[in-house]
Amino acid sequence: MNHLRTLLQRRIDLIADHAFRDRDAAAHLEALKNISEEIMAEHQRLRAQLPPRLNHFLTQASFSKALEYLDSSEDSTR
């Protein structure tokens, strides 16, 4: 699930990249679309092995909550 976590973090970082958005709004929107599609594809690939709560967050496109869930799960396994 490391790849999923990386994708979710990249999306949050991209949303926060106001310089990119201001410089080229169309490219920024396209990058957001692409990363969201990558997240959805990874969700489909992992769906059967994901915990129900994480599956719910991803199904609802609650990507920040999904990342928080993964981060808290990592903390509890350390």
Contacts in CASP RR format, 6 or more apart in sequence:
PFRMAT RR
TARGET T0000
AUTHOR 0000-0000-0000
METHOD contacts of the structure
MODEL  1
MNHLRTLLQRRIDLIADHAFRDRDAAAHLEALKNISEEIMAEHQRLRAQL
PPRLNHFLTQASFSKALEYLDSSEDSTR
1 46 0 8 1.000
1 50 0 8 1.000
1 70 0 8 1.000
3 42 0 8 1.000
4 39 0 8 1.000
4 42 0 8 1.000
4 43 0 8 1.000
4 46 0 8 1.000
4 66 0 8 1.000
4 70 0 8 1.000
5 67 0 8 1.000
5 70 0 8 1.000
5 71 0 8 1.000
5 74 0 8 1.000
7 35 0 8 1.000
7 38 0 8 1.000
7 39 0 8 1.000
7 42 0 8 1.000
8 39 0 8 1.000
8 63 0 8 1.000
8 64 0 8 1.000
8 66 0 8 1.000
8 67 0 8 1.000
8 70 0 8 1.000
9 67 0 8 1.000
10 35 0 8 1.000
11 32 0 8 1.000
11 35 0 8 1.000
11 36 0 8 1.000
11 39 0 8 1.000
11 63 0 8 1.000
12 63 0 8 1.000
12 64 0 8 1.000
12 67 0 8 1.000
14 20 0 8 1.000
14 28 0 8 1.000
14 31 0 8 1.000
14 32 0 8 1.000
14 35 0 8 1.000
15 32 0 8 1.000
17 28 0 8 1.000
20 27 0 8 1.000
20 28 0 8 1.000
20 31 0 8 1.000
21 28 0 8 1.000
36 61 0 8 1.000
36 63 0 8 1.000
39 58 0 8 1.000
39 63 0 8 1.000
40 58 0 8 1.000
43 50 0 8 1.000
43 55 0 8 1.000
43 58 0 8 1.000
43 59 0 8 1.000
47 55 0 8 1.000
50 58 0 8 1.000
51 69 0 8 1.000
51 73 0 8 1.000
53 69 0 8 1.000
54 66 0 8 1.000
54 69 0 8 1.000
54 70 0 8 1.000
56 62 0 8 1.000
57 63 0 8 1.000
57 65 0 8 1.000
57 66 0 8 1.000
57 69 0 8 1.000
58 66 0 8 1.000
END
